[in-house]
Amino acid sequence: MSNVKVGLVQMTCGSDKQANLDKAIREIRVAAQKGAQIVCLQELFTSLYFCDVESYDNFALAEAIPGPSTNAIQEIAKELGVVVIASLFEKRAEGLYHNTTAVIDADGSYLGKYRKMHIPDDPAFYEKFYFTPGDLGYKVFQTKFAKIGILICWDQWYPEASRITALMGAEILFYPTAIGWATDQDEETNQDQYNAWQTIQRSHAVANGVPVISVNRVGFEQDGAMKFWGGSFATNGQGKILYQGSHDKEETTVVDLDLKQSDYFRMHWPFLRDRRIDSYQPITRRFIDE
């Protein structure tokens, strides 16, 4: 298909896992009513962002994939005829957990999963305590409406990840995300961080000639110490902003993407043609100091 309508669900989350899942399903329905064919939910949408602390109790939030949440998403996807991108806390085995996104096709079938490759460990983002780095590699999924690539939050800072996913044939890059500001920061710092976050993702669109969709949560969490900044956005394959969400409101928005544009952008800015793949071997080194 040349034109695809993509739904972005930017929402707040609470402590009740089932209530969060029910809310997401309601918003998937809203997006479908607005014409969405592919709907992307934010990172770890069935819970509060629990990685602000290192607590063994939080492992109880994890579940198998496929499992209860994917089953519920499959039902609504089939009913509405939409593709759904669902980010979940995966329990793979006893003591083995991943930050994982499941992809459900428009007929309700489970297409597979992507496990987050880059895992942060920063104050209030202690993800290494919970998540084993992904071992499935980078992934693309052929859905009814487009071939899509999925990356997750911290992955968005790495051009290597977006490049590989685009080289695998992704027509759209999706980034389910959970990122926010500490409430004791000044406004200039907040804006600088948001601009950096958006700029790096827009650069992935430019470098690869494909649209980028980034969906973030919104609202205060961590007992009010963290404001998830929302600001979900969509670009075309030249990095042009097609939609940008607010920093403080829940929003379910549908954006119309013209996938034919990628051929035009790649033709006129032929970055893929001019790649010197024979010269890139040093990128596999941690640091070039010898």
N, C-alpha and C positions, 0 to 999 in steps of 0.2 A: 504494500500500500504506500502511496506517496504522501498522503496526509494522515496524520495520527493525532488524536486528541488525548492529551495526558492530564490526569488529575493529580494534584498535589494536596495532601491532607496535613495541614499544620495544626496541631492540637496540644492541649494541656493533658497531663496525665495525673492520676491519683494513686492511692495505695491499694485500691481494689483491682486486682488483675482482671477479673471478669467484667467489671464495669468499663475498664479501658478497652477491652476487646469489643464489647458491645458498642461503645462509642465509635470505635474505628469502623465497625461494620455499618453503622448509621451513616458515617461520612463517606464511605465507599458508595453507598446508595445515593447520597446527595451528588457525588461526583458523576455517577452514572446518569442521573437525571439531567445533569448539565451537559451530557454528551461524551463523557470520558470513555475511552477504550482501554487505556492502561492507567492504573491508579497506584501511586507510590505512597506508602506510609513512612513515618519517621523511624529512626533507629530505636529499637527496644520499646515499641509503642505499648506493650501490655503492662508496663510498670513505670514507676518513678525511675529516674536515672540513679540506680543504686550504687554505682561505682564511685560515689563520693566518699565512701568508707570501705574499709576492708572488714567485712563481716561474714562469717560462715553461714549465718542465717539466710543470707540473700541467695545462696545456691538453691534454696527451695523454690525460687521463681523459675528455674530452668525446666525445660521439657524436651521431649523427643521431637525431632523433625524428620518425617511427618509425625504429627501428634495432634493433641486437642485443638490448638489454635489454628494450625493449618487445615484441619478438618472443617472448622467453622468458616475459614476464609474460602475454602474450596466450594462450600455450599453457596455463599453469596456470589462468588465469581461465576459459577454456573448459572445461577438464577438470573443475573444481570448481563451475562455475556461479556464480562470485562476481565482483563489481566490484572492481577494484584501482586505487588511487590511488598513482602511482609518481613520485617526485621524482628528476629526473636532471639532469646537466650536459649541456646541449644545444650541439652544434656546428651552427650554422645555415648557415654558409658559412665560407670561409677568413677567419680573423681576426674572426669574429662569433659570440659565444657568449651563451647565456642560462641562467639558473637556471629550470628548466621542470618542470612536473608534467604527466605524461600520464595520461589516464583511459581505462581499459579496461573495457568492459562485460562482463556475465556470460556472453555468448556468445563472448567472445574478441575482439570487434571493437574497433578503436581509435576512440574517440569524439572525440579531439582533445586539445589541450594548453592550459595556462595558463602564461604567462611572468611571473615575479615582477616586480611593478611597482616596489616600493620596495627600493632596494639600499643596504645600510649600508656605511660605511667607518669602522671603529673599530679600535683595537688588537686584534689577533688575529682580526678579522673584516673582512679587506680585500677585500670582495666587488666593489667598483667596479673593481678591477684585472682581474677575470675576466668580470663579467656586464654585458651591455648591458641597460638597463631594458626591461621588457616593452612590447610595442607591439600586443598583441592586445586590450587593454582587460580589463575584468573579465569573467569567464566563468561560465556555469552549464552543466551537462551533464545531460541527461535519461538516466538509467540505468534498468535494468530495475526497480530497487527504489525509487528516489527521484530527484528533481531536486536535484543537489548543486552547491554552490559551492566552488571551490578558491581559497585564498590561501596564501601561503608566508611563514613565519617573520617577517621584518621587517614584512611587510604587517599583521601582527597588532596592531601598535600604532596603526593608523590607522582610526578609526571610519568615515571616508568610504568606505574599501574594503569593509568589511563591510556598510555600509548599501546601497551600490550593488548589491552581489552579492545581498543579500536582496531588494531591489526588483526584481531580474531574475527572481525566483521561486525562489531557492534554498530548499530545505526543510531542509537541513543545511549548515553551514559547516565545512569541513575546513582545518586548518592543519598541513601537514608542517613540521617545525621542527628547527633545530640551534642550541641555545643552552646555555651553560654558565657555570660560575664559574671565575675564576682561582684557583688553589689557594693563593695567598698572601693571599686575602681572609679576613676574620673571619666568623664564623657569622651575626652579626646582619645584616651586609651581604648575605650569601648569601640569607637568609630574606626580607629586604626586596625583593631583586630578584625572587625567585621569586613573592612575593605580588603585586608589581606586574604581572608577566607574566601570572599567572593572572587577576587582577582585571580587566585591560583586556579579556581575551577573554571572561570571564563577562559583562562589560558589553555586549559585542556580542550575546550571547544574549538578554539582557534587552531591549535597545533594539529588537531585530528580532523577538523572539518565536520564535527558531528554535534548535535544538540546535547546540552548538559542540563539535567534536572536535579536540584538539590533540595531535600525536604528536611527541615529542622523542627524540633519541638519548640514550644513557647511556654512562658509562664515561670513563676517562682517555685523553686524546689530547694531541697537541702535546708529546710527550716528558714527559708527566705534568704539564704546566703548566696544563692545562685539564681540569676535570671537567664533562662534559656532564651536566646535572642531571636528566635523565629527567623524572619528574613529569608524564608524559602524563596527560591527563584528558578527561572527557566531561561535558557539562552538558545539561540539558533547556532548553527555551525560556524558562525563568524564571531561568536562571543557576545552578540547583541542581546541585551536584556529584554525578554518578552514579557516577563512578569516578575515582580518582586513583592514578597509579602511584608506585612508590618512586623514590628519588633514586639508587639504586645497583645496581639489578637489571634484567636483561632480563625483559620481560614481554610476553606476547601475551594480550590480554584482549578479551572480547566483551561489548558493552553493548547492551541492548535499548532502543530509542528508540520512543516513542509520538508519531508525527507529528501525530496528531489534537489533541494538547495545544496546538499553535501557534494554532489557531483560538480556543481558550479563553483563552490568555494575551493574544492580540491583542484579543479582545473585552473583557476585563476591564481591561486596561492598553492603551488604544487609542492607542499612540504613533504608529502609522502614520496613523491617522485625523486626528490633531491636528497633523501636520507643517505648518508654515507655509512651503510651498515657494516662495511669492512673496517671502519675506524672506531667502533663502539665497544670493543672488548674491555677497555679499562673500566667501564661502568660497573663491571661485576666485582671490582675491588672495593673494600670498605673506605679506603683513602689512599690517594696516590702520593706517597711520601718517600719512595725509593726509585 
